[in-house]
Amino acid sequence: MSSDGGDGAAPAYLVRGDDAALVAQAARSLLDQLVGERDPALVVEEHGGSSIDDLDAGAVLDACTTPPFLVDRRVVVVRDAGRLDAADAARLVAVVKDPLPSTVLVLVAGGGTLPQALTKAVQAAGEVVDAAVGTRRDDRSRWLAEQLKESPVRLNAAAVSRLNAHLGEDLGRLAGILQTLAAAYGVGATVGEGELEPFLGEAGPVPPWDLTDAVDEGAPAKALAALHRMLGAGGRAAPELVAILHRHFSNMLQLDGADVGSPEEAATLLGLRSPYPAKKALAQSRRLGSERLAQAITLIAAADLDVKGQTALPAELVLEILVARLCRLVRPRATAGRR
C-alpha cells in the first residue's frame, strides 16, 4: 500500500465531508504531508475544481500512469471528483488497484456523488479522510476540541465557549481565525475572550437544534436569536425553517398517544438512528399534550403558506411571529411544570 518516498503514503486517498471549506482544509493538510520537503511545483498535479469543463479523466489517467520527472513522487489531485462518470471511474479503479509505486492519487469530494466502485477501491487500497464534523451537538464540540489541540495559540475556557457559540455551523472559518490570532499575538500565546472578540467577524448560522430547543423551553428571545442566525447571510431559506419546525412538532404528534415506553422505542417509531432526539421528542410530546400539539401544527401550516406568498408580510416577519407563538404555546405548561 505504500508509495515510494519512505513515509508510508497510500496509493490513493479520498477526502470527503459535508462542508466544502472543511474538505478543502483537509485536502490541503493531506497534500502538505504527502509533499513533505519536496517542491510542490514538481510534485503536485491538479485536475478539476476551477470550471465545469476542465476535468479531463484522460489527463488524470495519463498523470497516474506516467513516472514523475526529477522527483521521487507525483501527487495527482482530482478536485470535484463527484463529476467523474461511471466509465471514467472504472478506468481510475484499475489505476487504484495497480498503481505506480511513485504516484499518489488524491480524490477531493465535490461536484456530485463519487461512483461507488471508485469509493470502494480507494477504501480497499488506500485511505478515506473524513472531514465531516457530525450532526449532533456533542460531535461539533468534540471536533472543535480536537482542532484546538493543534492550534497555534491556546484559548482559555471562556474564549473556547465564545468561539463555539459564535461560529455555529460555519466551522470552515476556524482555521483562518486561529491563524489570524497567531499572527496578532504570536505562536503559543494564550488568548482570552477579550483578545478573541475583535477577530470573530459576523456570527455564523446555528444548527437546527438551537432553534427547536429554545422553542421547547418557551424562550422567545433565545429562539428569535437562533432564528436570525439561521436566516443570516448564506443561511437557510424561510420554507426550510418552517419545514424544520414542522418536522420537530410532527415527531411529537406522532408519539402522542403511541404505545412507546422508552427512547429506543420512540426512535424506532420515528425512524431515528439515535434515541437522544427521540427521548427529547417523547418528553415534550407528553408535556404539551394533544391539544397544544394540534395547535402548533396548525400555526406551522399557516406559516408555510404565508412564507410561500399567501400574505404580503415579509418571510422573516412571518417566521418571527410563528416562533413567538410557538414559544407562548409551550411556555405555560413548561412554567407549571417548574413550580
Secondary structure by P-SEA (a helix, b strand, c coil): cccccccccccbbbbbcccaaaaaaaaaaaaaaaacccccccccccccccccccccaaaaaaaaacccccccbbbbbbcccccccaaaaaaaaaaaacccccbbbbbbbccccccaaaaaaaaacbbbbbccccccaaaaaaaaaaaaaaccccccaaaaaaaaaaacccccaaaaaaaaaaaacccccccccccccccccccccccaaaaaaaaaaccaaaaaaaaaaaaccccccaaaaaaaaaaaaaaaaaacccccccaaaaaaaaccccaaaaaaaaaaaaaccaaaaaaaaaaaaaaaaaaaccccccaaaaaaaaaaaaaaaaaaaaaaaac
